[in-house]
Amino acid sequence: METREYVEYLLKNYNEILKDIELLQYEYNTFKDVDPIGVIEALSFSSSSYERAITNNISDKTCKIALIYNEAAKRMSKESREEIYKMMKAAELEIARLNYCIERLEPSVKEVVRELFIEKCSWSYICVRNSISEKTLNKYRKKGINEIIGMFDLRRLVR
């Protein structure tokens, strides 16, 4: 995705991204691991209802399987928790970066960008509130987007 497309995506979906971050935080904070003791007990003490063979030697296959399953469940829980955390932190970082770029804009452009993309105000409302024409509003919008793209475009820093 090009920098322009990415910045426009972030601006247009700002509030939805914030909602996604809140949902990921909730998921992360309420994440429940699989109860390993319950799994081990269920597998260790289960018996087949179809066949009852009387034997003197005890098989430890079920316990080994339960321990292997327990380790796999722990690993999967850990990986799932880490994935949620990574997604949450990546989204938080991008929103923080976008907010920083918006704050660096000149005041009139910053106000228009905030009202248009973050507060989701209508064009007519923004024009009246800021005492500007729609042409000026469009000019400020384009200028704001272009300046944010310039700040986001890391390729220019590498050259």
Backbone torsions as a table, in degrees:
resi	resn	phi	psi	omega
1	MET	NA	131.6	178.5
2	GLU	-67.9	157.8	-178.9
3	THR	-59.4	-42.6	179.8
4	ARG	-59.4	-48.8	-179.3
5	GLU	-61.1	-40.6	-178.0
6	TYR	-66.6	-45.4	179.5
7	VAL	-63.9	-43.7	178.3
8	GLU	-63.0	-38.8	176.2
9	TYR	-60.8	-47.9	179.9
10	LEU	-60.6	-43.5	-179.4
11	LEU	-66.0	-46.9	-177.3
12	LYS	-68.2	-30.0	-176.1
13	ASN	-110.3	21.2	-175.8
14	TYR	-51.8	-53.9	-176.7
15	ASN	-67.1	-34.8	177.8
16	GLU	-68.2	-36.9	178.0
17	ILE	-65.5	-40.3	176.1
18	LEU	-61.4	-40.1	177.2
19	LYS	-64.6	-39.8	177.9
20	ASP	-63.1	-39.4	178.4
21	ILE	-63.1	-44.5	177.7
22	GLU	-60.3	-41.9	178.7
23	LEU	-64.7	-43.5	178.6
24	LEU	-64.0	-38.9	176.9
25	GLN	-62.6	-42.6	177.6
26	TYR	-62.2	-47.6	179.7
27	GLU	-59.4	-41.7	-179.0
28	TYR	-66.6	-43.9	-177.1
29	ASN	-72.4	-27.3	-178.4
30	THR	-105.9	11.4	-177.8
31	PHE	-62.4	127.9	179.4
32	LYS	-111.7	125.6	175.7
33	ASP	-75.2	159.3	174.4
34	VAL	-67.8	134.4	-179.0
35	ASP	-72.9	104.0	-175.5
36	PRO	-67.3	-33.6	-179.2
37	ILE	-66.7	-42.9	177.8
38	GLY	-61.5	-39.5	179.1
39	VAL	-66.1	-45.5	-179.5
40	ILE	-63.8	-45.4	179.5
41	GLU	-62.5	-42.1	-179.0
42	ALA	-63.6	-40.4	-179.5
43	LEU	-80.1	-31.9	-177.3
44	SER	-72.9	-37.7	-173.2
45	PHE	-106.2	11.6	178.3
46	SER	-79.7	149.5	177.3
47	SER	-136.2	152.1	-179.4
48	SER	-76.3	136.7	179.3
49	SER	-90.7	-6.6	-177.8
50	TYR	-88.1	-41.1	-172.7
51	GLU	-129.4	131.7	176.9
52	ARG	-120.9	97.9	178.1
53	ALA	-99.0	134.6	178.8
54	ILE	-94.0	123.8	-179.0
55	THR	-144.5	152.8	-178.6
56	ASN	-92.7	-23.5	-178.1
57	ASN	-92.7	142.1	-177.1
58	ILE	-98.1	130.5	178.7
59	SER	-85.6	136.0	178.4
60	ASP	-106.5	13.3	179.1
61	LYS	-63.0	-41.6	-177.8
62	THR	-62.8	-42.4	179.4
63	CYS	-65.9	-40.0	178.0
64	LYS	-63.5	-43.3	178.4
65	ILE	-62.8	-42.4	-180.0
66	ALA	-62.7	-41.3	179.4
67	LEU	-67.2	-38.5	176.6
68	ILE	-64.9	-43.4	178.5
69	TYR	-63.4	-40.1	179.2
70	ASN	-59.8	-46.0	178.5
71	GLU	-64.1	-40.9	178.4
72	ALA	-65.2	-41.0	179.0
73	ALA	-64.5	-40.9	177.2
74	LYS	-62.4	-44.8	-179.6
75	ARG	-63.7	-43.9	179.7
76	MET	-65.3	-39.8	177.8
77	SER	-63.9	-43.5	179.7
78	LYS	-63.3	-44.7	179.9
79	GLU	-64.8	-39.8	178.9
80	SER	-64.7	-44.8	178.6
81	ARG	-62.0	-43.5	179.3
82	GLU	-64.4	-38.2	179.2
83	GLU	-65.3	-43.6	177.1
84	ILE	-60.9	-43.7	-179.2
85	TYR	-62.9	-44.5	179.6
86	LYS	-62.5	-44.1	179.0
87	MET	-62.3	-42.8	-179.5
88	MET	-64.0	-46.1	-178.3
89	LYS	-68.2	-36.5	178.3
90	ALA	-64.4	-43.8	179.1
91	ALA	-66.3	-42.1	178.2
92	GLU	-61.5	-40.9	180.0
93	LEU	-64.0	-43.4	-179.6
94	GLU	-67.0	-39.1	177.3
95	ILE	-67.2	-41.3	178.2
96	ALA	-63.5	-40.8	178.5
97	ARG	-63.6	-43.9	178.4
98	LEU	-63.3	-44.6	178.2
99	ASN	-60.8	-40.2	178.2
100	TYR	-62.1	-44.2	179.3
101	CYS	-64.5	-41.0	178.7
102	ILE	-63.2	-41.3	-179.5
103	GLU	-64.5	-24.9	-179.2
104	ARG	-82.8	-7.6	179.1
105	LEU	-72.7	158.2	175.6
106	GLU	-64.7	151.9	-170.1
107	PRO	-52.7	-45.9	-177.5
108	SER	-66.9	-40.4	179.0
109	VAL	-69.1	-42.1	179.1
110	LYS	-59.4	-43.8	-179.6
111	GLU	-62.1	-43.7	179.8
112	VAL	-64.9	-45.4	-179.8
113	VAL	-62.0	-44.4	179.3
114	ARG	-62.2	-47.2	-178.1
115	GLU	-66.9	-38.4	-175.6
116	LEU	-74.3	-47.4	-172.0
117	PHE	-99.1	-36.8	-175.5
118	ILE	-90.1	-47.2	-179.6
119	GLU	-84.8	-12.6	177.7
120	LYS	58.4	40.3	178.0
121	CYS	-78.1	155.7	178.2
122	SER	-76.1	158.6	179.6
123	TRP	-60.2	-44.9	-177.6
124	SER	-63.7	-40.2	178.4
125	TYR	-63.1	-44.4	-180.0
126	ILE	-63.8	-41.7	179.2
127	CYS	-60.6	-46.0	-179.6
128	VAL	-67.5	-45.5	-176.8
129	ARG	-62.0	-39.2	-176.9
130	ASN	-100.1	2.2	-179.5
131	SER	53.8	52.2	178.6
132	ILE	-131.7	162.8	177.7
133	SER	-86.5	167.2	177.7
134	GLU	-64.8	-32.8	177.5
135	LYS	-64.1	-43.2	177.7
136	THR	-67.1	-40.1	177.2
137	LEU	-59.0	-46.1	179.3
138	ASN	-63.3	-39.3	178.0
139	LYS	-62.8	-45.5	178.3
140	TYR	-64.1	-40.8	179.3
141	ARG	-60.4	-50.1	-179.8
142	LYS	-62.7	-42.8	179.6
143	LYS	-62.1	-44.2	178.7
144	GLY	-61.4	-46.8	179.4
145	ILE	-62.0	-45.4	-179.0
146	ASN	-63.5	-39.0	178.3
147	GLU	-68.4	-39.4	177.4
148	ILE	-65.4	-40.7	177.2
149	ILE	-60.0	-42.8	178.0
150	GLY	-59.9	-38.8	178.2
151	MET	-72.2	-34.6	-178.8
152	PHE	-77.8	-27.9	-172.6
153	ASP	-71.9	99.8	-177.8
154	LEU	-76.7	-19.1	-178.5
155	ARG	-62.4	-33.3	-179.3
156	ARG	-68.0	-24.4	179.8
157	LEU	-78.5	-26.0	-176.2
158	VAL	-81.1	-28.4	-176.0
159	ARG	-62.9	NA	NA
